[in-house]
Amino acid sequence: MSKPQAQDDEIALYTYLLLGKREETKSAQRREATMAKEAAQNGVSWTEVKLALKEYELTPQARQAKAERQAAIYRAVGAPVQLEMFDSYVSSMVNDTEAEARRRGRFAAICHQECSPPYEPGSPEGQAWMNGWHAVLALANKYYKRFELAADAVERAL
């Protein structure tokens, strides 16, 4: 079966749509570059953050295997080894403290996950997880609010 021959309207439509997407993409890339620069000015290396988050895209088994390979190298060169830093950030543990639960909630929010704690509803750990999740959203809302206030000020000045 051969492809249909595009007519003027189809060519015009898809050219319009694709060029619009290209501009959206470029604009989003510029905004990301601006945010990364702002993050760097505040002591946050986006490159290092992306590398750290990339670890959590791996399966727990793959993370463990990588940690063990690195630990073997560290031991061989005489550097201290600490494998505990590769613990799971997502699933709850039986003996989680409220601080650990809050950290897990923050991590879930940072990764744009749903507000669904892995703890018993109403438990202190569940509440701590929720507090951690909401704390990140409060930071983001505060960040975005300053742009809204600046836009409102410009609009009032006109």
KASULGI-V14503 format. One record per residue. N is the residue number from 1. SS is DSSP state (alpha for helix, beta for strand, coil for the rest). PHI is phi in whole degrees, -180 to 180 (999 if undefined). NEAR is the number of other ideal C-beta (glycine too) atoms within 12 Angstrom. Layout:
n=N ss=SS phi=PHI near=NEAR
n=N ss=SS phi=PHI near=NEAR
This chain:
n=1 ss=coil phi=999 near=3
n=2 ss=coil phi=-89 near=4
n=3 ss=coil phi=-71 near=6
n=4 ss=coil phi=-69 near=8
n=5 ss=coil phi=-79 near=8
n=6 ss=coil phi=-70 near=12
n=7 ss=coil phi=-99 near=10
n=8 ss=alpha phi=-53 near=10
n=9 ss=alpha phi=-65 near=10
n=10 ss=alpha phi=-66 near=15
n=11 ss=alpha phi=-62 near=14
n=12 ss=alpha phi=-63 near=13
n=13 ss=alpha phi=-59 near=14
n=14 ss=alpha phi=-71 near=15
n=15 ss=alpha phi=-65 near=15
n=16 ss=alpha phi=-59 near=14
n=17 ss=alpha phi=-62 near=14
n=18 ss=alpha phi=-69 near=15
n=19 ss=alpha phi=-65 near=14
n=20 ss=alpha phi=-62 near=14
n=21 ss=alpha phi=-62 near=14
n=22 ss=alpha phi=-60 near=14
n=23 ss=alpha phi=-66 near=14
n=24 ss=alpha phi=-60 near=14
n=25 ss=alpha phi=-64 near=14
n=26 ss=alpha phi=-61 near=14
n=27 ss=alpha phi=-63 near=14
n=28 ss=alpha phi=-64 near=14
n=29 ss=alpha phi=-65 near=14
n=30 ss=alpha phi=-65 near=14
n=31 ss=alpha phi=-63 near=16
n=32 ss=alpha phi=-65 near=16
n=33 ss=alpha phi=-63 near=15
n=34 ss=alpha phi=-65 near=16
n=35 ss=alpha phi=-64 near=21
n=36 ss=alpha phi=-63 near=20
n=37 ss=alpha phi=-65 near=15
n=38 ss=alpha phi=-62 near=17
n=39 ss=alpha phi=-60 near=19
n=40 ss=alpha phi=-62 near=16
n=41 ss=alpha phi=-65 near=12
n=42 ss=coil phi=-103 near=12
n=43 ss=coil phi=84 near=10
n=44 ss=coil phi=-110 near=16
n=45 ss=coil phi=-90 near=15
n=46 ss=alpha phi=-62 near=21
n=47 ss=alpha phi=-60 near=13
n=48 ss=alpha phi=-67 near=15
n=49 ss=alpha phi=-64 near=19
n=50 ss=alpha phi=-61 near=16
n=51 ss=alpha phi=-64 near=13
n=52 ss=alpha phi=-65 near=21
n=53 ss=alpha phi=-68 near=17
n=54 ss=alpha phi=-62 near=15
n=55 ss=alpha phi=-58 near=24
n=56 ss=coil phi=-85 near=26
n=57 ss=coil phi=-83 near=14
n=58 ss=coil phi=-77 near=18
n=59 ss=coil phi=-70 near=14
n=60 ss=alpha phi=-56 near=18
n=61 ss=alpha phi=-66 near=12
n=62 ss=alpha phi=-67 near=16
n=63 ss=alpha phi=-63 near=24
n=64 ss=alpha phi=-63 near=20
n=65 ss=alpha phi=-62 near=16
n=66 ss=alpha phi=-64 near=21
n=67 ss=alpha phi=-62 near=23
n=68 ss=alpha phi=-67 near=17
n=69 ss=alpha phi=-63 near=17
n=70 ss=alpha phi=-66 near=21
n=71 ss=alpha phi=-62 near=21
n=72 ss=alpha phi=-62 near=15
n=73 ss=alpha phi=-67 near=14
n=74 ss=alpha phi=-58 near=16
n=75 ss=alpha phi=-63 near=15
n=76 ss=alpha phi=-64 near=11
n=77 ss=alpha phi=-97 near=11
n=78 ss=coil phi=87 near=8
n=79 ss=coil phi=-86 near=12
n=80 ss=coil phi=-64 near=11
n=81 ss=coil phi=-119 near=19
n=82 ss=coil phi=-139 near=13
n=83 ss=alpha phi=-83 near=19
n=84 ss=alpha phi=-63 near=11
n=85 ss=alpha phi=-68 near=17
n=86 ss=alpha phi=-99 near=25
n=87 ss=coil phi=-68 near=22
n=88 ss=coil phi=-74 near=23
n=89 ss=coil phi=-99 near=31
n=90 ss=coil phi=-97 near=23
n=91 ss=coil phi=-86 near=19
n=92 ss=coil phi=-74 near=27
n=93 ss=coil phi=-111 near=17
n=94 ss=coil phi=-60 near=12
n=95 ss=coil phi=-106 near=9
n=96 ss=coil phi=-60 near=28
n=97 ss=coil phi=-85 near=17
n=98 ss=alpha phi=-63 near=23
n=99 ss=alpha phi=-64 near=16
n=100 ss=alpha phi=-67 near=26
n=101 ss=alpha phi=-64 near=33
n=102 ss=alpha phi=-63 near=29
n=103 ss=alpha phi=-61 near=28
n=104 ss=alpha phi=-65 near=37
n=105 ss=alpha phi=-65 near=37
n=106 ss=alpha phi=-61 near=29
n=107 ss=alpha phi=-62 near=29
n=108 ss=alpha phi=-61 near=32
n=109 ss=alpha phi=-67 near=29
n=110 ss=alpha phi=-57 near=23
n=111 ss=coil phi=-87 near=20
n=112 ss=coil phi=61 near=13
n=113 ss=coil phi=-85 near=22
n=114 ss=coil phi=-67 near=13
n=115 ss=coil phi=-82 near=20
n=116 ss=coil phi=-141 near=17
n=117 ss=coil phi=-65 near=34
n=118 ss=coil phi=-86 near=29
n=119 ss=coil phi=-116 near=30
n=120 ss=coil phi=-59 near=16
n=121 ss=coil phi=-58 near=13
n=122 ss=coil phi=82 near=12
n=123 ss=coil phi=-72 near=17
n=124 ss=alpha phi=-58 near=20
n=125 ss=alpha phi=-68 near=29
n=126 ss=alpha phi=-62 near=25
n=127 ss=alpha phi=-66 near=20
n=128 ss=alpha phi=-64 near=29
n=129 ss=alpha phi=-59 near=40
n=130 ss=alpha phi=-62 near=30
n=131 ss=alpha phi=-62 near=27
n=132 ss=alpha phi=-64 near=33
n=133 ss=alpha phi=-62 near=33
n=134 ss=alpha phi=-69 near=21
n=135 ss=alpha phi=-62 near=23
n=136 ss=alpha phi=-67 near=27
n=137 ss=alpha phi=-65 near=23
n=138 ss=alpha phi=-65 near=16
n=139 ss=alpha phi=-62 near=17
n=140 ss=alpha phi=-64 near=19
n=141 ss=alpha phi=-62 near=15
n=142 ss=alpha phi=-63 near=14
n=143 ss=alpha phi=-62 near=17
n=144 ss=alpha phi=-70 near=16
n=145 ss=alpha phi=-60 near=14
n=146 ss=alpha phi=-66 near=15
n=147 ss=alpha phi=-72 near=18
n=148 ss=alpha phi=-64 near=14
n=149 ss=alpha phi=-65 near=14
n=150 ss=alpha phi=-65 near=13
n=151 ss=alpha phi=-66 near=14
n=152 ss=alpha phi=-64 near=13
n=153 ss=alpha phi=-64 near=12
n=154 ss=alpha phi=-65 near=11
n=155 ss=alpha phi=-63 near=10
n=156 ss=alpha phi=-67 near=9
n=157 ss=alpha phi=-71 near=8
n=158 ss=coil phi=-80 near=7
